[in-house]
Amino acid sequence: MSLMSRMSASTAGHRTAELVNALLRDPHRPGKPDLLAEPNGSGPSGPSPAGPTAPGTTAPRATAPLLPPRPTGLGTSAARILLPEAPRSTGPVPAAASVARSADATASVRALPRTPTAPSGTGSTGTGTAPVDGGSPVPALYCPPAVRDDPALGEEVNDRLVEWAAEVGVYPGQLDKVRSAGFGRLIMLAHPETSDPDRLLAAAKCALAEWSVDDHYVDGEVEEARPELLGQRLAIAHSVIDQAHLPLKYAPQLEEVVRADPVMVALRSSLDNLAGIASHAQVRRLRHELGIMFVAYNQEAVWATTGQRPPVWEFLMHRHENSFVPCMALIDTIAGYELSQEEFADPRVRRVFTMAGSATVIVNDLYSMAKEDPSDFSVPRLIATEEGCSDREAVERTVLLHDELMHTYEAEAAALALTGSPELRRFLAGVWAWTGGSREWHASSGRYHGTGTGAN
């Protein structure tokens, strides 16, 4: 079920809706605001002041935090085995060289602004949401807070995104739904390293083009879904993502088909626009992630045509391939720097990056539980079916899966940051910020919860 169809679906039974609503709106954000901050949450400028950032304000930009010497906290003992032992000293290190290295390490990381949160650490992860209908609290989602919230910037990006959607022709007759979804707000929250509306709009165009494939071809939200034709449609769409170069006699026929399909027009337009701020390697990276997502869409067609209800393990694998990863792949592009292909392709980086992507889409699955029919597919719905448990128990077990992924990301990404390039450190911190911004969008967008526009 796509983001757009989840937006327009009717609310589920009140107990499930209240449970999920309480979970997502829980003000407790146990994850530390900055992945690379010192264990006590303070940076070189001292501890952050207590209390949340006021709605509609932007947290002040802090100086670069120093990494802890080793990852600490819940789940980090496994991560520490990834770290090389410190080299044995063969003599005193000149003081000037030591200071220079320290200064270089600090200056290499462009810090993200940090929003104060409730205390984190081993003792805080057990805090749950407020009980619903007298039940016990559900464990809190382990996730950082949003780094910044600039409603005016989000609204500007959103307005320009809707204008672009009208230009390319996606979501005909449904632009009000596109506007109310607040995707510009999502991009503003998830990419806090820039306040440039043009760069944020580039990310928003790519995201909406990607999601339009789902809404037009897979879910039937905009036009009739044809599972039996999905593979063919995706193959032609992929020829736009990775431009097919046919012999001259046949190239015009492919071009005619592409220009007649608004989804393909949107994909081409978004990638052409992205190329204005991205390197060839960065655009190639996004194309690769979209190809993986198309494979996952074909998997959904198999379920639809055969009537299969996938087991939890298969759906979690599907979520590895069909998640927010294509959006997250643009973190460095939108921020204005480039993570090398060598580091991005490192299996250890790939592992934590895709785990963070899976965690973010599990949050979306939790939200959808309050909007979907019980027969629809999402992690908690499938857990309830497979394990024969209540909705509450399914939510609890889904939260634990999400938190496992987030704790693993936090520990292993911190370990990688110690030995990686400055760009890798920045990228890993950006992924952490992306998860917080995405969760905030799901939790606080009034339209998303049917209570009006903007943050609550």
N, C-alpha and C positions, 0 to 999 in steps of 0.2 A: 504494500500500500504506500503510495507516494506521499510526499509532504503536502501536496495540494489536495489530494483526496482526503487526507487526515484532517486538513483544515475544514473541509466542508461536511464531513461525516457528522451524524447526530451523536450526542453524548450517550455513553453506555449507562447501565444501571447506576443509580445514584451512589451506592456504596463503593463500587469500583471507581467511579469518577472522583468521589471525595477522597478516597485513599491515594490515588495517583496525584490529584491536585495538591494534597497535603505534602506528599513526597517531593514534588518538584518545586513547590513554593516554600519549602522549609528554608528559613533564613540561614540555617547552619551550613557553612561551607568549610568542611574540615580540611580540605587540601590547602597547602600553603600557597599564598598568592604568587610567589615567584619560585619557579623550580630550582633556581640556582642560588636562592637566598641562604643565609646561614641558618643552622638548625633552630636558633631561638627567634627566627623571623626578623632579625635586625640586619641591616647592611652597614656600610661604612658611615652612613649618616646617623646611625642609631636606630632604636626600635621605632616601629610605626606607631602612631597614636591609636588608641583603642577606639572601637566603634566603627560601624559601616559607613561607606561613602553615601552622602545624601543623594536621593533620587535626582536624576537630571544633571548631576555634576560629574566632572572628570577628576579622577584621582591625580594628585600632583606627580610629575615625573621625578623619579628618584635617581640618585647616582648609581653606578653599576655595583650590584651586590657581589660579594666575594663568595666563591664556592666553598663549602665545607671541605676539609681535607679528605674526608671519606663520606659516602652516603650514610645517613643515620636514620633510625626510626623503623617502623614496622616493615618487615619484608626485605630489609636491605642486606641481611647477612648473605643471602644468595647472590646479590649483586656484587658484593665486595670480592667474590672470587673472580669476577671478570677483570679486576684491576691488577695491573702488574705490581710486583713488589717494588718499593722505592729502591733505586740503585744505591749500592754501598758507596759511601763517600771515600774518595782516595786522597782527600786533603781538604783544607779549608776552602770554601767558595769565597772569592773576593766579595766584599760587602757591596761594592758598586754594581757588580754583575747580578747579585741576588736582588737588589732593589730594582734594577732595570727589568728583570724578568717579571717581578711582581707587578710593576707598573704596567708592563705590556699586557699581562694577563687581565688586569682590571680594565684597562682601556679598550681591550679587544671586544668586550661584550657591551653592546648597546642595551642598556637596561630598559625593561618595560616598566611603566608606572605600576605601582603596587597598591592594591586596595586592601585595607585591614580586614581581618576576619576573626571569627572565633578561634580560640586556641586549637592547634592541631597536635598530632602526635598519637602515640599508642592509646592514650587514655581517652582521646576525643572521638575515635572512630566508632565507639559503641553508642554514641548519642543518636537517638532516633527521632522521627517526625512525631508530631502530636498524634495521640491515638484517635482513631476514627471509630465511631459506634462502640466505644468502650473497649476496643481491642488493644493489644499491646503495640508499642511503637514499632514502625518499620525502620530498619537501619538506615541512617542517612547516606545519601549518595556521596561517595568520596570524590570530591571535585573542587578545584579552586574557584574563587569568585571571579567575576568578570573584571578585567583590568581597568576598563573605562566604560562609561555610558554617556554618550553624547547624542541625545535624542534628535537634535536639530540636524546633525550630520547624517544620522541614520535615515531621517525623513527625506533629506535631499537625495541621497543615494536611491532610496525607494522610489521617489517620484521619477527620477531619471530612468530607473530600471523599467518602470511601467511604460514610459514613453518608448523605450527601445523595444519592448515586447510588442507594442502596437505596430512599430515600424517593420519588424521582421514577420509579424503575422502569427506568432504563437499565442495560444489561449484566446482565440477569437470569442467575443461575447463574454469572457470571464476575467477581464482585466480588473474588475473590482475585487475579485477574489485574490488576484495576484497582489494588488495593492494592500489588501487587508492582511495578507500573510506576513507582511513586514520583513521581507527578505533583505531589504537594505539595512534594517536594524541588525539582523543576524550578521551580516558582513561587517558592519561597523563594530559590533561587539567582538567578533572573532579575529579581527585584524587590527589590534590596537597600536601597532607600530607606525601607522600612518594616519593622518587626518586629511589626506588628499582625496577629494571625492572622485576624481578621475580614476585613480588607482583602485579605490574601493569599488567603483562601478565596473571596472574591468573584471574583478573577481565575481561580482554579482551577475554580470552577463554570462560568464562561464557557468556559474552554478545554475541559473535559470534554464539555460540551454540544455544542460545535463539532465535536469529534472523534467524538462519537457519531453524528453525521450520516453521516460517512464509514463508520464501523464497521457501522452498521445498514443503510444504504441503498446504499452504493457497493461496499465490499469484501466484504460478506457475512460479516463476522467474527462478528456476533451473530445475524443472521437471513439468510434467503436473499436474495441480491442479485437485483434485477429491473431490469436496465438499461433495458428497454423502458418501465418505469414511473418511472424516476428523475426525469425532468423534472416529471411530475405531483406526485410526493412532495415534491420540492424547492420547487415553487411553493406548495404548501399550507404547508410549513414556513416559507417566506418570509412568508406572511401572518401568522405569529406574530411573526417578527422585526420586520416593519413592519406592525403590526396592521391587518388588513383590517376595514373597517366596512361590513357588509352591511345591506341593508334588514331591518327587524325580522322579517319573515316567514321569511327565510333564514339569519339569523345563528345560530340554535340548531343548524342542521345542520352548519355549519362548526365550531362549538364542540364538538359531539359527536365529530367526527373528530379534532380536536386533542387532546381529553382522553383519547382512546383510544390515542394514540400516545406512548410514553414519550420519544421524541426531542423531540417538540414540547413536551411537558410540561417537559422539561429546559431547552430553549431559553427558554421563557417564564419559568420559575423563575429561571434565571440572570440574565436581563435585568431582571426585577423586583428581584432582590436587588442588582444593580449600581446600579439607580436610587437606592438608598439612600445611595450615596456619590458618585455621578457627576452632573454637570450633564446637562440635556437634550441639549446639543450633544455631550457625550462619549458618551452612549448612542447618539445618532444616528450618530456616527462609527463605532462598532462595527457597527451595523446595516449600514452601507454596505460595510464590509470583508467582512462575512459574505455579502452579496449577490454580491460579486465571487467569493468562494470557491465559491458555489453554481454560478456559471457554469463554473468550472473542473471541478467534479464532473460536469457535463453533458458536458464534453469527454471525460472518462474513459469515460462511457457509450458515446460514439461509438466510441472505440477498442475497447471490449469487444464491441459488437454487430457491428462491421465487421471485426474481426480485425486492425486496423491496429497497426503498431509505429511510434510517432511518431519523426520525425527529432529529432536533438538540439536543434535550434533551437526546434522546437515545444514540446518538453518543458520547455526552459528558460523559454519564455514561460508555459507552464502553471505552473511553479514561481513565477513572478512573481505569479500569481493564487491559487495554492494553496500557501501558506507559513505561517509563524508570524506574519504581519502582523496578523491579528485579535487575537492575544494581545499583541503589541507595542503595538497602538493604545491599550492601557490603562496604559501606563507612567506618564503623569502622573496619571491617575485614582487608581491604587493608591498613588502617592506623596503624594497630597493637594494637588495644585495643578492648574492647567488651562492647557494651551497653546491659544492662540486659534485659532479655525477659520481665520482669515485666514492665519496662519503654517503651520498644519498642511496647508492646501490649496495653499500655494505650490508650484509645479511643481518648484522646486529642492529643497525639503524632501521632497516626495513622491518625487523621484528617489532620494535617498540613503536614505530610509526603506525603500522597497521593495527597494532593492539589499541592504540589511542583512537584510531578511526572506528574500530569495533565498539569501543566504549561509548563514543558519541552517538552512534546509531542505536545502541541499546537504550540510551536515554530517550531517543525518538520512539522506540518500540514501547517503552513504558508509558509515554504520553498517549500513544495510539491505543493503548489498552482501554483508555477511558472514552475512545471515540469509535472503536471498531465493533463489528459484530463478532461474537465468540468464535465464529467459523473462520475468521480472517487469520492471517499468519503474523505472528510477532513472537519474540522470545518468551514473554510471560504467558501468552495464550498457549503456545506449544508445550511449555512446561506444565501448565495446568492439565492439558489433555494427556500428556505422556505419563505424568506422575500421579494423576488422579487427585490433585490437591485443590484447595480453594484459591480464589483469586488473590486473597491476601498472602497466602503462602507462596503463590507463584511470583508475586511482586517481591517478596522478601528474598526468594532464591535468585531472582533476576538482579536485584540490587547487589547481592553478594558476587555474582559473576562480573558485574560492572566494576565493583570495587577491587576485585582481584586484578582485572586488567589495568586499572588506574594505579594501584600500588606497584605493580610490576613495571609499568612505564616510569613511574617516579624514581624507583630504585635503579633500574638499568639505564635510563637516560642520564641520570646524574653520574653514573659510572662512566658512560661514554663521553660525557662532557669533559671529564678530567683529562682525557687523552686525545680528544678530537681538536679540530681547528676552531678558531674563534667563530667562524660561520656555523659550524655544527652546534656549538654551544648556544648560539643565538637561535638557530632553527629549533632545537629541542625545547628551549624556553618558549618559543613561539607556538609550538604544538600544545604545550601545557596551557598557554593563554587561550588558544583556540578552544580547548575543551571547556574552559570556564565560560567563555563568551557564548558558546553554543548552548550550554546548560542554562545560562541566564535567559537566553532568548526563549527556550522552551518553557521556562518557569514564569517569566514575567511579561511576555507579550500579551497585552490585554485582548487583542483580537484572536490570538491563538487559543485563549481560554473562553472566548465569547463574552467578554466583559467590557469591551471598548478598545480604543487604540492606545498604544504606548505602554510604558511601564506602569505597574501598579504600585 
